[in-house]
Amino acid sequence: MAQTLELGLDTFGDVTAAPDGSLLPHAAVIRNVVAEAVLADELGVDVFGVGEHHRADFAVSAPETLLAAIAGATRRIRLGSAVTVLSSDDPVRVFQRFATLQAVSGGRAEVILGRGSFTESFPLFGYALDQYETLFAEKLDLFAALLTGEPVTWAGSTRPALSHQRVFPTLETPLPTWIGVGGSPNSVVRAARYDLPLMLAIIGGEPARFRPFVDLYHRACAQLGRPPRPIGVHSPGHVAETDAQARAELWPDYRRMRDRIGAERGWPPMTPEEFDREADTGSLYVGAPETVARKIAATAGALGLSRFQMKYSAGPLPHDALMRSVALYGGRVAPLVRDMLA
């Protein structure tokens, strides 16, 4: 039987380089993201995701606002977060914002909830990092209750309790909600417990190493007596006309982004050999359309995916290169993947 795979694109609104090499202001980057989303919509890409960050190298701190602007400029593409850092936000306000996006987009909104791999939002909004686990667990519990559309009674240690509280606006259609997972088995089990689909963020190493998480999700769903929901993967990539061109375009800017973040986390600088290894057998989907399509299809088969979302932005990689990558992904990679899985 043919495997159905949704294909999406993600961006964090990475601050990109202008033609003269200087970095664009955040406002210009945000307007460029709208243009990238419009192109993705025109080419039939299934989903467009925007991440949330609170640091200088990423322009998007309010994905829902940007997605609402994109909704007004597009016709059919589904619009989601990649991810929403629920731990440092209020679940009621997150629900209200995405319920509003669901209304203005005509039912095209969705949300990926996660703890985030960056921690800048915690001190910014007054949350203690030693509550990292408790914050996500409690807030996810409340958000799941809000999704039912029924009056909510809830109590926890991280926000005021609610007693038979209705929250507005009400949903006209259900809000698709995923759990984003980087490396936490507990989050995999939580997704099953709340009957939510699973989005695996695989940003390094061979994708098949995440198979144990897929198996854990299936076991947890079976033990809870329910069928598993869809499983997706978010990974970085870049598409150009040839493999050599794609690697040459991506390498300098991907290395800058990786080394900047790595310096904060104690990682050694990225070497050309590591980059090539990730491109050859790891979780970097870089190359000509045929190369990227084969790799996506292989990952989908190995993990039993329902969705693949490629993060096409990479540090200062310029807007024109991103637009070409989006065009090739939607116009050539997606049809090739669908043919391979048919």
Order of alpha helices (4+ residues) and beta strands (2+ residues): beta-alpha-beta-alpha-beta-beta-alpha-beta-alpha-alpha-beta-beta-beta-alpha-beta-alpha-beta-alpha-alpha-beta-alpha-beta-alpha-alpha
